[in-house]
Amino acid sequence: FQCQETAKGKGCTKAGVCGKSPEVAGMQDLLIYVTKGLSCVTTRLRKEGKSIDKDINHLITNNLFVTITNANFDKESIVGYIEKTINIKEEMISKLDNKDKLHKAAYLSGDRSMFDLFAKSDAVGVCSTQDEDVRSLREMITYGLKGLAAYIKHSNALMKDNEEIDEFIQSALSKTLDDSLDIEELLKLTLETGEYGVKGMALLDSANCGTYGNPEITEVNIGVG
């Protein structure tokens, strides 16, 4: 489920192609799940008229970036992000006026001593969505958001933020957990994710050019040195 480099191009069923272990892949799935849970909370907080600190926006984009192919295969590091996300999510829930009927991902709590992380990751992975069409659209949206998060993370590093994009990322993540959305609504969200991808590229272009200047044709030494 992770990348285009799997054995025979048919999904990640054989270890050794990239070096990622099943445990790391499982922790990445769980990190995405708890990030969606946090996004359910931040999306509702915004609907209640409350603002979200940019550090939380940055955490969510960073969590998505961590799961991009070859970005981070350090299991303990990923577990740390999972625990940090759960802790912040619990802090954010306390600020809600209405805590009812959030997705169960928003209620996940505890630390590694209280539940088996790997067993939990297996229960919330890609195949937890039974309908293949719904699953495919949810994954396409999620992968689109991961790519968008890469643009935003690099823009943030250059001191550029866009609250509208952060709000969309979090709202879209929460919608991938919404069983009431039908195929047409998920297709619409898929297209909207692509539109925000263009906005993300524009933000990164602005961040790069604003920091380093406009690209120029330049002679460089490409020899061995």
C-alpha positions in Angstrom: 0.0 0.0 0.0 3.0 2.3 0.5 4.7 2.9 -2.9 5.3 2.1 -6.5 8.4 0.1 -5.8 6.9 -3.1 -4.3 7.9 -6.5 -5.6 6.2 -7.1 -9.0 4.3 -3.9 -8.6 1.4 -5.6 -6.9 1.4 -4.3 -3.4 3.8 -4.6 -0.4 3.8 -8.4 0.2 7.5 -9.2 0.1 10.0 -7.7 2.6 13.4 -6.5 1.4 12.6 -4.3 -1.6 13.0 -1.1 0.4 14.0 -2.2 3.9 10.8 -1.2 5.6 9.6 -3.8 8.2 6.0 -4.8 8.7 6.2 -3.2 12.1 7.2 0.2 10.7 4.5 0.0 8.0 2.0 -0.8 10.8 3.1 2.2 12.8 2.8 4.4 9.8 -0.8 3.2 9.4 -1.5 3.9 13.1 0.1 7.4 12.8 -2.2 8.2 9.9 -5.2 7.0 11.9 -4.5 9.0 15.0 -3.7 12.1 12.8 -7.2 11.6 11.3 -8.6 11.5 14.8 -6.9 14.7 15.7 -8.1 16.3 12.5 -11.7 15.3 13.4 -11.2 17.4 16.6 -9.6 20.4 15.0 -12.2 20.5 12.3 -15.0 20.6 14.8 -13.1 23.2 16.9 -13.1 25.4 13.8 -16.8 24.9 13.3 -17.2 26.1 16.9 -15.3 29.3 16.0 -12.1 28.4 17.8 -8.7 28.9 16.2 -6.0 26.2 15.8 -2.4 27.0 16.7 0.0 26.7 13.8 2.1 24.2 15.8 -0.8 21.8 15.6 -1.2 22.4 11.9 2.5 21.7 11.5 2.3 18.5 13.5 -0.4 17.2 11.2 1.5 18.0 8.0 4.6 16.5 9.5 2.8 13.3 10.4 1.6 12.9 6.8 5.1 13.6 5.6 6.6 11.0 7.9 4.7 8.3 6.1 5.8 9.2 2.6 7.9 6.6 0.9 11.4 6.4 2.3 10.9 9.5 4.6 11.2 7.7 7.9 11.6 4.0 8.7 12.5 4.6 12.4 9.8 2.7 14.4 10.6 4.4 17.7 10.4 7.8 16.1 7.0 7.1 14.6 5.7 5.7 17.9 6.8 9.0 19.4 4.8 10.9 16.9 1.8 8.7 17.6 2.0 9.3 21.3 2.5 13.1 20.8 -0.5 13.2 18.5 -2.7 11.4 21.0 -1.7 13.7 23.8 -2.4 16.8 21.8 -5.7 15.4 20.6 -6.8 14.8 24.2 -5.8 18.4 25.0 -7.8 19.6 22.0 -10.9 17.6 22.9 -11.0 19.3 26.3 -11.6 22.6 24.4 -14.7 21.3 22.5 -18.1 22.5 23.6 -19.7 19.4 21.8 -17.8 16.2 22.2 -20.5 13.9 21.0 -20.4 11.7 17.9 -16.8 12.2 17.0 -15.3 9.3 15.1 -13.8 6.6 17.3 -10.3 7.6 16.1 -10.7 10.8 18.1 -11.3 8.9 21.3 -8.2 6.7 21.1 -6.1 7.2 24.2 -3.4 5.6 26.2 0.3 4.9 25.7 2.3 1.9 24.5 2.0 0.2 27.9 -1.8 0.3 27.7 -2.5 -1.3 24.3 -0.7 -3.3 21.7 0.3 -0.8 19.1 1.0 -3.3 16.4 -2.4 -5.1 16.9 -4.1 -1.7 16.8 -2.4 -0.7 13.6 -3.6 -3.9 11.9 -7.2 -3.1 12.9 -7.0 0.4 11.4 -5.0 -0.2 8.3 -6.1 0.2 4.7 -8.1 -3.0 4.5 -10.3 -1.9 7.4 -12.5 -0.3 4.7 -14.4 -3.2 3.2 -15.9 -1.6 0.1 -13.1 -1.5 -2.6 -14.3 1.6 -4.3 -14.7 3.6 -1.1 -11.3 2.2 0.0 -9.6 3.3 -3.2 -11.0 6.8 -3.1 -10.1 7.2 0.6 -6.6 6.1 -0.2 -6.3 8.3 -3.2 -7.4 11.3 -1.1 -5.0 10.3 1.6 -2.0 10.0 -0.8 -3.0 13.4 -2.4 -2.9 14.9 1.1 0.5 13.4 1.8 1.9 15.0 -1.3 0.3 18.3 -0.4 1.8 18.0 3.1 5.2 17.7 1.6 4.8 21.0 -0.1 3.4 22.6 3.0 6.1 21.2 5.3 8.8 22.7 3.1 6.9 26.0 2.9 6.6 26.0 6.7 10.4 25.5 7.0 10.7 28.8 5.0 8.3 30.6 7.3 5.3 30.4 5.0 1.9 29.2 6.3 -1.5 29.1 4.7 -4.4 28.5 7.1 -6.9 27.7 4.3 -4.7 24.8 3.1 -4.2 23.5 6.7 -7.9 23.7 7.3 -8.6 21.7 4.1 -6.0 19.0 4.9 -7.6 18.4 8.3 -11.2 18.5 7.0 -10.4 16.1 4.2 -8.6 13.7 6.6 -11.6 13.7 8.8 -13.9 13.0 5.8 -11.9 9.8 5.0 -13.4 8.4 8.2 -17.0 9.4 7.4 -19.0 6.4 6.4 -22.0 8.6 5.4 -20.1 9.9 2.3 -21.0 8.2 -1.0 -18.9 7.6 -4.1 -19.9 10.9 -5.7 -19.0 12.9 -2.6 -15.6 11.1 -2.4 -15.0 11.7 -6.1 -15.7 15.4 -5.5 -13.3 15.4 -2.5 -10.6 13.7 -4.6 -10.8 16.5 -7.2 -10.8 19.1 -4.5 -7.6 17.5 -3.1 -6.0 18.0 -6.5 -7.1 21.6 -6.6 -5.5 22.2 -3.2 -2.3 20.4 -4.4 -2.0 23.2 -7.0 -2.4 25.8 -4.2 0.2 24.0 -2.2 2.7 24.1 -5.1 2.0 27.8 -5.5 2.7 28.4 -1.8 6.0 26.5 -2.1 7.0 28.4 -5.2 6.4 31.6 -3.4 8.4 30.4 -0.4 11.3 29.3 -2.5 11.5 32.4 -4.7 10.9 34.7 -1.7 13.8 33.1 0.1 16.3 32.3 -2.6 15.2 34.5 -5.5 13.9 33.4 -8.9 15.6 30.5 -10.6 18.3 31.5 -13.1 20.2 29.5 -15.7 23.5 28.9 -14.1 26.7 27.1 -15.0 27.8 24.6 -12.4 30.6 22.0 -12.1 29.1 18.5 -12.4 32.5 16.8 -12.4 33.9 14.5 -9.7 35.5 16.5 -6.8 
